[in-house]
Amino acid sequence: MNLRRNYWYYSIGLAVAWAIVLSVVFAIRPDRAQTFLYIFAGYCLGWISTTIARYVYPPPKRWTSGGRI
């Protein structure tokens, strides 16, 4: 169960998805690439802030201990 809650896997998957989206946009509509780069930059700022929040405010022990309440 701990494998599914690993945010590194989510980060890698999302990086791959963004790489595909941005490469398609640059290939098909290079005139709209700057707009997508702004969207990507905003997404990165949000992902960084949630990553910081996960480290500052970790989940309760009842979620990480693996036991029942």
C-alpha positions as CSV (number, residue, x, y, z in Angstrom):
1,M,0.0,0.0,0.0
2,N,2.9,2.3,0.7
3,L,3.9,2.0,-3.0
4,R,0.7,3.7,-4.1
5,R,1.3,6.7,-1.8
6,N,4.7,7.5,-3.1
7,Y,4.7,11.0,-4.6
8,W,7.9,10.4,-6.5
9,Y,6.1,8.0,-8.8
10,Y,3.4,10.7,-9.4
11,S,6.0,13.3,-10.1
12,I,7.7,11.1,-12.6
13,G,4.5,10.2,-14.3
14,L,3.4,13.8,-14.5
15,A,6.8,14.9,-15.9
16,V,6.4,12.3,-18.6
17,A,2.9,13.5,-19.4
18,W,4.0,17.1,-19.5
19,A,6.9,16.2,-21.7
20,I,4.5,14.6,-24.2
21,V,2.1,17.5,-24.1
22,L,4.8,20.1,-24.6
23,S,6.5,18.2,-27.4
24,V,3.2,17.8,-29.2
25,V,2.4,21.5,-28.8
26,F,5.9,22.5,-30.0
27,A,5.5,20.2,-33.0
28,I,2.0,21.1,-34.0
29,R,1.4,24.7,-32.8
30,P,4.7,26.4,-32.1
31,D,2.9,29.8,-32.1
32,R,0.9,28.7,-29.0
33,A,4.0,27.2,-27.2
34,Q,4.5,30.3,-25.0
35,T,1.0,30.0,-23.6
36,F,1.6,26.3,-22.7
37,L,4.9,27.2,-21.1
38,Y,3.1,29.7,-18.9
39,I,0.6,27.0,-17.9
40,F,3.4,24.6,-17.2
41,A,5.3,27.1,-15.1
42,G,2.1,27.7,-13.0
43,Y,1.7,24.0,-12.6
44,C,5.3,23.6,-11.4
45,L,4.8,26.4,-8.8
46,G,1.7,24.6,-7.5
47,W,3.4,21.2,-7.4
48,I,6.4,22.7,-5.6
49,S,4.2,24.4,-3.0
50,T,2.2,21.1,-2.4
51,T,5.5,19.2,-2.0
52,I,6.7,21.7,0.6
53,A,3.3,21.4,2.4
54,R,3.6,17.6,2.5
55,Y,7.0,17.9,4.2
56,V,5.9,20.6,6.6
57,Y,2.6,19.0,7.5
58,P,3.1,15.2,7.3
59,P,0.0,12.9,7.4
60,P,-1.3,11.7,10.8
61,K,0.4,8.6,12.2
62,R,-2.8,6.6,11.8
63,W,-2.3,6.8,8.0
64,T,1.3,5.9,8.0
65,S,1.5,3.2,10.7
66,G,-0.4,0.7,8.6
67,G,-2.5,-0.4,11.5
68,R,-6.2,0.0,12.1
69,I,-7.7,2.6,14.4
